[in-house]
Amino acid sequence: MRVLGVDPGLTRCGVGVVDGAPGRPLRMAGVGVVRTPADDDVPRRLLAIEAGLEEWIDTHRPDTVAIERVFAQHNVRTVMGTAQASAVAMLCAARRGIPVILHTPSEVKAAVTGSGRADKAQVTAMVTRLLRLDAPPKPADAADALALAICHIWRGSATDRIAAAVARTRKEYRP
């Protein structure tokens, strides 16, 4: 399974591609950040994020896109920008028929570190170790994107199989 993880943001949108399956070694296929100038207007920034994500999807052809679920913060402006970037990522995937899965920050932290309260340094250290990288991915947005992909490979694939089994069962037992 190939997963594109997206850590949405208007200024820095982290992207990371991981190949793997539960119980098998993981491999990083790519990592980076789609950047936009803070002084551009929001529509222009969203277009730049779309273009960057489209390029990542075209280049890496993921099976699934895992995006960090937007959560409420005190800074409404930050939440809005994150939500807008998240919507662009969903749109890019949906346009190609690629499934989109949302994972909460605590779910991602728990998947890669064992604790839903891990800090960024702990997440980055575990991502580096799990992917057997020579150096930690930088900036933190890139490491978070890889963590999202890892989380989905380990947790989401089981959820996908359960959902598929439930769907098959419903089709088989329709009156």
C-alpha positions, -999 to +999 in steps of 0.1 A: +000+000+000+012+035-008-001+063+013+003+101+008+002+118+042-008+154+042-002+178+072-023+207+060-013+243+064-015+275+043+022+285+047+037+250+049+017+219+038+037+188+048+036+159+024+051+124+028+047+092+009+052+058+026+050+023+012+042-006+035+017-030+051+010-039+086+037-062+100+061-054+072+090-029+070+080+006+059+098+026+032+097+063+026+091+071-011+091+109-007+089+138+017+086+175+014+066+206+020+044+227-003+051+263+006+031+295-001+041+331+006+024+344+037+018+378+020-002+362-009-040+363-007-057+331+004-071+321-030-037+323-046-022+303-018-049+276-021-041+274-059-004+269-051-012+242-026-034+225-052-007+226-078+018+212-054-004+184-042-014+176-077+023+171-086+028+149-056-002+127-065+008+125-101+044+116-093+038+091-065+003+077-074-008+069-038-035+043-031-049+064-002-045+100+010-043+104+048-049+139+061-047+153+096-082+160+109-086+197+117-092+203+154-104+234+172-077+257+184-078+291+200-066+309+169-096+308+145-075+322+117-051+293+119-079+268+120-095+283+089-063+282+069-056+246+080-092+236+071-089+253+037-056+235+029-072+202+041-102+207+018-078+213-011-060+180-003-094+162-002-104+177-035-072+167-052-076+131-041-114+129-048-108+143-083-088+111-090-110+087-070-084+082-044-098+073-009-093+100+017-089+092+054-087+117+083-067+109+114-066+130+146-033+143+159-036+121+190-044+091+169-013+097+148+009+102+178-004+070+195+002+050+163+038+060+159+050+066+195+026+046+216+013+078+233-014+101+221+004+129+241+038+126+225+055+159+215+068+168+180+103+157+188+091+122+199+071+118+167+100+129+145+124+106+163+100+076+158+093+084+122+131+086+116+136+052+133+106+035+117+116+045+082+153+039+089+163+074+078+198+088+081+184+121+094+151+134+108+128+148+081+126+186+083+106+207+089+083+192+114+054+194+089+072+169+067+078+145+096+041+149+106+030+140+070+051+108+072+036+100+106+001+103+091+010+079+063+025+054+088-006+058+110-029+049+081-008+019+070-009+005+105-044+015+116-063+026+086-057-005+066-074-026+093-103-002+093-105-004+055-107-042+057-134-042+083-155-017+063-151-038+032-161-069+051-192-051+065-201-039+031-198-074+016-219-088+045-247-063+039-248-071+002-250-109+010-278-106+035-301-082+018-337-094+021 
